[in-house]
């Protein structure tokens, strides 16, 4: 099995806020990430697929096609957006990096088979250079 990854980048604003809680409780749990005036991140998204190389191309997946797919179906939906307000697939969810990674998985797992026999293996989403989430598609 060969694993192939593509990295993309986007910027987005959000806040971590549970509407069932008081502002004080949100601040206690989420700290500055609960700022009522939002905050932003420079996200890095790494999408890894797995498969066997095609005997005619030597590719597991055409990385240009994968990049286009990621940009059209994910990055263009979140780049320079407010994750809490502007992104329909996050409606009624906390805009955490964990929930974002799961949403990206759901989108890409549906779209990748349209361009390749490769299987989605992992979503790695960096919120900061030191904070990131990896998701392998396990049931929630």
Backbone as JSON Lines, residues from 0, in Angstrom:
{"i":0,"aa":"X","n":[0.86,-1.18,0.0],"ca":[0.0,0.0,0.0],"c":[0.91,1.24,0.0]}
{"i":1,"aa":"X","n":[0.59,2.2,-0.85],"ca":[1.31,3.47,-0.93],"c":[0.4,4.56,-0.38]}
{"i":2,"aa":"X","n":[0.98,5.46,0.4],"ca":[0.25,6.59,0.97],"c":[0.76,7.86,0.31]}
{"i":3,"aa":"X","n":[-0.15,8.67,-0.2],"ca":[0.18,9.9,-0.9],"c":[-0.58,11.04,-0.23]}
{"i":4,"aa":"X","n":[0.12,12.15,0.01],"ca":[-0.51,13.28,0.71],"c":[-0.43,14.56,-0.11]}
{"i":5,"aa":"X","n":[-1.42,15.4,0.08],"ca":[-1.46,16.73,-0.52],"c":[-1.76,17.73,0.58]}
{"i":6,"aa":"X","n":[-1.0,18.82,0.63],"ca":[-1.21,19.86,1.63],"c":[-1.84,21.09,0.97]}
{"i":7,"aa":"X","n":[-2.83,21.63,1.62],"ca":[-3.48,22.88,1.19],"c":[-3.53,23.81,2.4]}
{"i":8,"aa":"X","n":[-3.82,25.06,2.15],"ca":[-3.8,26.08,3.2],"c":[-5.05,26.95,3.08]}
{"i":9,"aa":"X","n":[-5.57,27.39,4.24],"ca":[-6.65,28.37,4.24],"c":[-6.62,29.15,5.54]}
{"i":10,"aa":"X","n":[-7.28,30.29,5.51],"ca":[-7.41,31.15,6.69],"c":[-8.9,31.25,7.03]}
{"i":11,"aa":"X","n":[-9.2,31.22,8.31],"ca":[-10.59,31.33,8.71],"c":[-10.68,31.84,10.14]}
{"i":12,"aa":"X","n":[-11.83,32.44,10.43],"ca":[-12.13,32.92,11.78],"c":[-13.17,32.0,12.41]}
{"i":13,"aa":"X","n":[-13.17,31.96,13.72],"ca":[-14.2,31.22,14.45],"c":[-14.14,31.63,15.91]}
{"i":14,"aa":"X","n":[-15.07,31.11,16.65],"ca":[-14.98,31.14,18.11],"c":[-15.54,29.83,18.62]}
{"i":15,"aa":"X","n":[-15.01,29.42,19.74],"ca":[-15.54,28.24,20.42],"c":[-16.54,28.74,21.44]}
{"i":16,"aa":"X","n":[-17.76,28.3,21.27],"ca":[-18.85,28.82,22.1],"c":[-19.97,27.79,22.13]}
{"i":17,"aa":"X","n":[-20.31,27.33,23.31],"ca":[-21.45,26.45,23.48],"c":[-22.64,27.33,23.85]}
{"i":18,"aa":"X","n":[-23.65,27.43,22.99],"ca":[-24.78,28.33,23.27],"c":[-25.6,27.94,24.5]}
{"i":19,"aa":"X","n":[-25.41,26.73,25.0],"ca":[-26.14,26.3,26.19],"c":[-25.49,26.83,27.47]}
{"i":20,"aa":"X","n":[-24.27,27.36,27.34],"ca":[-23.51,27.83,28.5],"c":[-23.52,29.35,28.58]}
{"i":21,"aa":"X","n":[-23.23,29.84,29.79],"ca":[-23.05,31.28,29.98],"c":[-21.72,31.7,29.35]}
{"i":22,"aa":"X","n":[-21.58,33.01,29.15],"ca":[-20.31,33.52,28.62],"c":[-19.16,33.19,29.57]}
{"i":23,"aa":"X","n":[-19.45,33.22,30.87],"ca":[-18.42,32.91,31.86],"c":[-17.95,31.46,31.73]}
{"i":24,"aa":"X","n":[-18.89,30.54,31.57],"ca":[-18.54,29.12,31.42],"c":[-17.76,28.9,30.12]}
{"i":25,"aa":"X","n":[-18.21,29.54,29.03],"ca":[-17.48,29.42,27.77],"c":[-16.06,29.93,27.93]}
{"i":26,"aa":"X","n":[-15.89,31.06,28.6],"ca":[-14.54,31.62,28.79],"c":[-13.7,30.69,29.66]}
{"i":27,"aa":"X","n":[-14.33,30.07,30.67],"ca":[-13.6,29.16,31.55],"c":[-13.1,27.93,30.78]}
{"i":28,"aa":"X","n":[-13.94,27.37,29.91],"ca":[-13.59,26.14,29.18],"c":[-12.72,26.44,27.96]}
{"i":29,"aa":"X","n":[-13.09,27.45,27.19],"ca":[-12.43,27.7,25.91],"c":[-11.4,28.83,25.95]}
{"i":30,"aa":"X","n":[-11.32,29.55,27.06],"ca":[-10.33,30.62,27.19],"c":[-10.5,31.68,26.11]}
{"i":31,"aa":"X","n":[-9.39,32.18,25.58],"ca":[-9.48,33.24,24.58],"c":[-10.14,32.79,23.28]}
{"i":32,"aa":"X","n":[-10.28,31.5,23.08],"ca":[-10.95,30.99,21.87],"c":[-12.46,31.26,21.91]}
{"i":33,"aa":"X","n":[-12.97,31.68,23.07],"ca":[-14.39,32.03,23.2],"c":[-14.61,33.53,23.03]}
{"i":34,"aa":"X","n":[-13.6,34.26,22.6],"ca":[-13.71,35.7,22.41],"c":[-14.96,36.04,21.6]}
{"i":35,"aa":"X","n":[-15.81,36.9,22.13],"ca":[-17.06,37.24,21.45],"c":[-16.81,37.9,20.09]}
{"i":36,"aa":"X","n":[-15.64,38.47,19.9],"ca":[-15.31,39.13,18.63],"c":[-14.5,38.23,17.7]}
{"i":37,"aa":"X","n":[-14.5,36.92,17.95],"ca":[-13.88,35.93,17.09],"c":[-12.35,35.97,17.18]}
{"i":38,"aa":"X","n":[-11.71,35.04,16.53],"ca":[-10.26,35.0,16.35],"c":[-10.01,34.14,15.11]}
{"i":39,"aa":"X","n":[-8.79,34.17,14.6],"ca":[-8.54,33.46,13.37],"c":[-7.33,32.56,13.42]}
{"i":40,"aa":"X","n":[-7.24,31.69,12.42],"ca":[-6.12,30.76,12.29],"c":[-5.69,30.68,10.84]}
{"i":41,"aa":"X","n":[-4.44,30.33,10.65],"ca":[-3.89,29.99,9.35],"c":[-3.78,28.48,9.33]}
{"i":42,"aa":"X","n":[-4.78,27.82,8.8],"ca":[-4.87,26.37,8.83],"c":[-4.04,25.73,7.71]}
{"i":43,"aa":"X","n":[-3.48,24.58,8.02],"ca":[-2.87,23.72,7.01],"c":[-3.6,22.39,7.03]}
{"i":44,"aa":"X","n":[-4.05,21.97,5.87],"ca":[-4.79,20.73,5.71],"c":[-3.96,19.75,4.91]}
{"i":45,"aa":"X","n":[-3.74,18.57,5.46],"ca":[-3.03,17.52,4.74],"c":[-4.0,16.35,4.55]}
{"i":46,"aa":"X","n":[-4.23,16.01,3.29],"ca":[-5.12,14.93,2.93],"c":[-4.26,13.77,2.43]}
{"i":47,"aa":"X","n":[-4.4,12.62,3.06],"ca":[-3.63,11.44,2.66],"c":[-4.58,10.39,2.12]}
{"i":48,"aa":"X","n":[-4.22,9.86,0.95],"ca":[-4.96,8.76,0.35],"c":[-4.04,7.55,0.26]}
{"i":49,"aa":"X","n":[-4.63,6.39,0.08],"ca":[-3.82,5.17,-0.02],"c":[-4.32,4.34,-1.19]}
{"i":50,"aa":"X","n":[-3.4,3.56,-1.75],"ca":[-3.78,2.69,-2.84],"c":[-2.55,2.09,-3.51]}
{"i":51,"aa":"X","n":[-2.79,1.46,-4.61],"ca":[-1.72,0.87,-5.41],"c":[-1.51,1.76,-6.63]}
{"i":52,"aa":"X","n":[-0.26,1.93,-7.04],"ca":[-0.02,2.75,-8.23],"c":[-0.68,2.15,-9.47]}
{"i":53,"aa":"X","n":[-1.24,3.02,-10.26],"ca":[-1.81,2.63,-11.55],"c":[-0.66,2.16,-12.44]}
{"i":54,"aa":"X","n":[-0.78,1.0,-13.08],"ca":[0.33,0.49,-13.89],"c":[0.65,1.37,-15.1]}
{"i":55,"aa":"X","n":[-0.31,2.15,-15.58],"ca":[-0.08,3.0,-16.75],"c":[0.55,4.35,-16.39]}
{"i":56,"aa":"X","n":[0.23,4.88,-15.19],"ca":[0.74,6.21,-14.81],"c":[1.8,6.14,-13.72]}
{"i":57,"aa":"X","n":[1.77,5.08,-12.93],"ca":[2.63,5.0,-11.76],"c":[2.09,5.78,-10.57]}
{"i":58,"aa":"X","n":[0.93,6.4,-10.73],"ca":[0.33,7.23,-9.67],"c":[-0.68,6.44,-8.85]}
{"i":59,"aa":"X","n":[-0.72,6.69,-7.56],"ca":[-1.84,6.26,-6.73],"c":[-3.03,7.17,-7.03]}
{"i":60,"aa":"X","n":[-2.73,8.46,-7.19],"ca":[-3.74,9.47,-7.52],"c":[-3.03,10.61,-8.23]}
{"i":61,"aa":"X","n":[-3.7,11.25,-9.12],"ca":[-3.16,12.44,-9.78],"c":[-3.23,13.58,-8.76]}
{"i":62,"aa":"X","n":[-2.07,14.03,-8.28],"ca":[-2.05,15.05,-7.22],"c":[-2.64,16.37,-7.67]}
{"i":63,"aa":"X","n":[-2.53,16.7,-8.94],"ca":[-3.16,17.93,-9.43],"c":[-4.68,17.82,-9.33]}
{"i":64,"aa":"X","n":[-5.21,16.67,-9.71],"ca":[-6.66,16.46,-9.6],"c":[-7.1,16.45,-8.14]}
{"i":65,"aa":"X","n":[-6.3,15.85,-7.26],"ca":[-6.63,15.86,-5.83],"c":[-6.62,17.27,-5.29]}
{"i":66,"aa":"X","n":[-5.62,18.06,-5.66],"ca":[-5.55,19.45,-5.21],"c":[-6.78,20.23,-5.65]}
{"i":67,"aa":"X","n":[-7.15,20.08,-6.91],"ca":[-8.33,20.78,-7.43],"c":[-9.58,20.37,-6.66]}
{"i":68,"aa":"X","n":[-9.73,19.07,-6.41],"ca":[-10.88,18.56,-5.67],"c":[-10.92,19.15,-4.26]}
{"i":69,"aa":"X","n":[-9.78,19.14,-3.56],"ca":[-9.73,19.68,-2.19],"c":[-10.08,21.17,-2.2]}
{"i":70,"aa":"X","n":[-9.51,21.9,-3.14],"ca":[-9.77,23.35,-3.19],"c":[-11.25,23.62,-3.47]}
{"i":71,"aa":"X","n":[-11.82,22.93,-4.46],"ca":[-13.21,23.19,-4.84],"c":[-14.21,22.79,-3.76]}
{"i":72,"aa":"X","n":[-14.0,21.64,-3.14],"ca":[-15.0,21.09,-2.22],"c":[-14.76,21.42,-0.75]}
{"i":73,"aa":"X","n":[-13.55,21.85,-0.41],"ca":[-13.24,22.15,0.98],"c":[-12.7,23.58,1.13]}
{"i":74,"aa":"X","n":[-11.54,23.83,0.59],"ca":[-10.87,25.11,0.85],"c":[-11.73,26.3,0.42]}
{"i":75,"aa":"X","n":[-12.31,26.25,-0.77],"ca":[-13.13,27.37,-1.23],"c":[-14.35,27.59,-0.34]}
{"i":76,"aa":"X","n":[-14.76,26.57,0.41],"ca":[-15.92,26.68,1.29],"c":[-15.59,27.35,2.64]}
{"i":77,"aa":"X","n":[-14.28,27.32,3.01],"ca":[-13.9,27.81,4.34],"c":[-12.89,28.96,4.32]}
{"i":78,"aa":"X","n":[-12.18,29.14,3.22],"ca":[-11.11,30.14,3.19],"c":[-11.66,31.56,3.32]}
{"i":79,"aa":"X","n":[-11.08,32.29,4.26],"ca":[-11.48,33.67,4.55],"c":[-12.96,33.76,4.93]}
{"i":80,"aa":"X","n":[-13.42,32.76,5.65],"ca":[-14.81,32.72,6.12],"c":[-14.83,32.67,7.64]}
{"i":81,"aa":"X","n":[-15.99,32.98,8.19],"ca":[-16.25,32.76,9.6],"c":[-16.87,31.37,9.7]}
{"i":82,"aa":"X","n":[-16.16,30.45,10.31],"ca":[-16.61,29.06,10.36],"c":[-17.95,28.91,11.08]}
{"i":83,"aa":"X","n":[-18.21,29.77,12.06],"ca":[-19.46,29.69,12.8],"c":[-20.65,30.2,12.0]}
{"i":84,"aa":"X","n":[-20.42,31.16,11.12],"ca":[-21.53,31.83,10.44],"c":[-21.66,31.53,8.96]}
{"i":85,"aa":"X","n":[-20.55,31.28,8.28],"ca":[-20.54,31.24,6.82],"c":[-20.47,29.85,6.2]}
{"i":86,"aa":"X","n":[-20.34,28.81,6.99],"ca":[-20.07,27.48,6.45],"c":[-21.25,26.55,6.75]}
{"i":87,"aa":"X","n":[-22.09,26.29,5.74],"ca":[-23.3,25.49,5.98],"c":[-23.04,24.12,6.58]}
{"i":88,"aa":"X","n":[-21.95,23.44,6.19],"ca":[-21.74,22.09,6.72],"c":[-21.29,22.08,8.17]}
{"i":89,"aa":"X","n":[-21.06,23.26,8.78],"ca":[-20.77,23.32,10.21],"c":[-21.95,23.86,11.02]}
{"i":90,"aa":"X","n":[-23.07,24.08,10.35],"ca":[-24.25,24.61,11.04],"c":[-24.6,23.74,12.24]}
{"i":91,"aa":"X","n":[-24.87,24.4,13.35],"ca":[-25.27,23.74,14.61],"c":[-24.18,22.85,15.21]}
{"i":92,"aa":"X","n":[-22.91,23.1,14.83],"ca":[-21.79,22.38,15.43],"c":[-20.81,23.38,16.03]}
{"i":93,"aa":"X","n":[-20.12,22.98,17.06],"ca":[-19.01,23.77,17.56],"c":[-17.94,23.8,16.47]}
{"i":94,"aa":"X","n":[-17.39,24.95,16.2],"ca":[-16.4,25.1,15.12],"c":[-15.01,24.73,15.62]}
{"i":95,"aa":"X","n":[-14.89,23.54,16.2],"ca":[-13.6,23.05,16.69],"c":[-12.83,22.44,15.52]}
{"i":96,"aa":"X","n":[-11.54,22.31,15.68],"ca":[-10.7,21.68,14.68],"c":[-11.12,20.23,14.5]}
{"i":97,"aa":"X","n":[-11.5,19.57,15.58],"ca":[-11.95,18.18,15.51],"c":[-13.19,18.06,14.61]}
{"i":98,"aa":"X","n":[-14.19,18.91,14.83],"ca":[-15.41,18.84,14.02],"c":[-15.13,19.22,12.57]}
{"i":99,"aa":"X","n":[-14.22,20.15,12.37],"ca":[-13.84,20.55,11.01],"c":[-13.19,19.38,10.28]}
{"i":100,"aa":"X","n":[-12.3,18.66,10.94],"ca":[-11.63,17.51,10.32],"c":[-12.65,16.43,9.93]}
{"i":101,"aa":"X","n":[-13.62,16.16,10.79],"ca":[-14.65,15.16,10.48],"c":[-15.48,15.62,9.28]}
{"i":102,"aa":"X","n":[-15.84,16.89,9.25],"ca":[-16.63,17.41,8.12],"c":[-15.84,17.31,6.82]}
{"i":103,"aa":"X","n":[-14.55,17.64,6.87],"ca":[-13.72,17.52,5.67],"c":[-13.65,16.07,5.21]}
{"i":104,"aa":"X","n":[-13.52,15.15,6.16],"ca":[-13.49,13.72,5.82],"c":[-14.77,13.34,5.07]}
{"i":105,"aa":"X","n":[-15.91,13.73,5.62],"ca":[-17.19,13.36,5.02],"c":[-17.3,13.86,3.57]}
{"i":106,"aa":"X","n":[-16.83,15.07,3.34],"ca":[-16.87,15.65,1.99],"c":[-15.92,14.89,1.07]}
{"i":107,"aa":"X","n":[-14.68,14.73,1.5],"ca":[-13.66,14.13,0.63],"c":[-13.89,12.64,0.4]}
{"i":108,"aa":"X","n":[-14.41,11.93,1.38],"ca":[-14.71,10.51,1.2],"c":[-15.77,10.31,0.12]}
{"i":109,"aa":"X","n":[-16.63,11.27,-0.03],"ca":[-17.67,11.23,-1.07],"c":[-17.1,11.62,-2.43]}
{"i":110,"aa":"X","n":[-16.13,12.55,-2.46],"ca":[-15.65,13.1,-3.73],"c":[-14.46,12.35,-4.34]}
{"i":111,"aa":"X","n":[-13.55,11.83,-3.54],"ca":[-12.34,11.19,-4.07],"c":[-12.65,10.04,-5.02]}
{"i":112,"aa":"X","n":[-13.64,9.18,-4.75],"ca":[-13.92,8.09,-5.69],"c":[-14.32,8.57,-7.09]}
{"i":113,"aa":"X","n":[-14.67,9.83,-7.22],"ca":[-15.03,10.38,-8.55],"c":[-13.8,10.61,-9.42]}
{"i":114,"aa":"X","n":[-12.59,10.67,-8.78],"ca":[-11.37,10.94,-9.56],"c":[-10.34,9.83,-9.48]}
{"i":115,"aa":"X","n":[-10.53,8.86,-8.57],"ca":[-9.48,7.88,-8.35],"c":[-10.02,6.63,-7.65]}
{"i":116,"aa":"X","n":[-9.29,5.54,-7.81],"ca":[-9.59,4.33,-7.04],"c":[-8.94,4.38,-5.66]}
{"i":117,"aa":"X","n":[-8.13,5.4,-5.39],"ca":[-7.49,5.54,-4.08],"c":[-8.54,5.73,-3.0]}
{"i":118,"aa":"X","n":[-8.19,5.34,-1.79],"ca":[-9.09,5.5,-0.65],"c":[-8.56,6.6,0.27]}
{"i":119,"aa":"X","n":[-9.47,7.37,0.82],"ca":[-9.08,8.38,1.81],"c":[-8.53,7.66,3.03]}
{"i":120,"aa":"X","n":[-7.36,8.06,3.49],"ca":[-6.72,7.42,4.63],"c":[-6.75,8.31,5.87]}
{"i":121,"aa":"X","n":[-6.43,9.6,5.7],"ca":[-6.28,10.47,6.87],"c":[-6.49,11.92,6.49]}
{"i":122,"aa":"X","n":[-7.1,12.65,7.4],"ca":[-7.17,14.11,7.35],"c":[-6.32,14.6,8.52]}
{"i":123,"aa":"X","n":[-5.34,15.43,8.22],"ca":[-4.55,16.07,9.27],"c":[-4.77,17.57,9.11]}
{"i":124,"aa":"X","n":[-5.25,18.21,10.17],"ca":[-5.59,19.62,10.11],"c":[-4.84,20.36,11.2]}
{"i":125,"aa":"X","n":[-3.93,21.23,10.77],"ca":[-3.17,22.07,11.7],"c":[-3.92,23.37,11.91]}
{"i":126,"aa":"X","n":[-4.24,23.66,13.17],"ca":[-4.84,24.93,13.55],"c":[-3.74,25.95,13.82]}
{"i":127,"aa":"X","n":[-2.67,25.48,14.42],"ca":[-1.45,26.26,14.65],"c":[-0.29,25.3,14.35]}
{"i":128,"aa":"X","n":[0.93,25.81,14.3],"ca":[2.05,24.89,14.06],"c":[2.19,23.81,15.14]}
{"i":129,"aa":"X","n":[1.63,24.05,16.33],"ca":[1.78,23.08,17.42],"c":[0.49,22.34,17.77]}
{"i":130,"aa":"X","n":[-0.63,22.75,17.2],"ca":[-1.92,22.12,17.51],"c":[-2.54,21.58,16.23]}
{"i":131,"aa":"X","n":[-2.77,20.27,16.2],"ca":[-3.38,19.67,15.02],"c":[-4.21,18.46,15.4]}
{"i":132,"aa":"X","n":[-5.06,18.08,14.47],"ca":[-5.96,16.95,14.63],"c":[-5.7,15.98,13.48]}
{"i":133,"aa":"X","n":[-5.74,14.69,13.77],"ca":[-5.7,13.67,12.74],"c":[-7.0,12.87,12.84]}
{"i":134,"aa":"X","n":[-7.58,12.6,11.69],"ca":[-8.82,11.83,11.66],"c":[-8.71,10.75,10.59]}
{"i":135,"aa":"X","n":[-9.06,9.53,10.98],"ca":[-8.93,8.37,10.1],"c":[-10.29,7.78,9.72]}
{"i":136,"aa":"X","n":[-11.35,8.51,9.97],"ca":[-12.67,8.09,9.51],"c":[-13.42,7.15,10.43]}
{"i":137,"aa":"X","n":[-12.98,6.97,11.64],"ca":[-13.71,6.13,12.57],"c":[-15.08,6.73,12.82]}
{"i":138,"aa":"X","n":[-16.02,5.88,13.18],"ca":[-17.37,6.35,13.5],"c":[-17.31,7.28,14.7]}
{"i":139,"aa":"X","n":[-18.19,8.25,14.67],"ca":[-18.24,9.23,15.77],"c":[-18.82,8.61,17.02]}
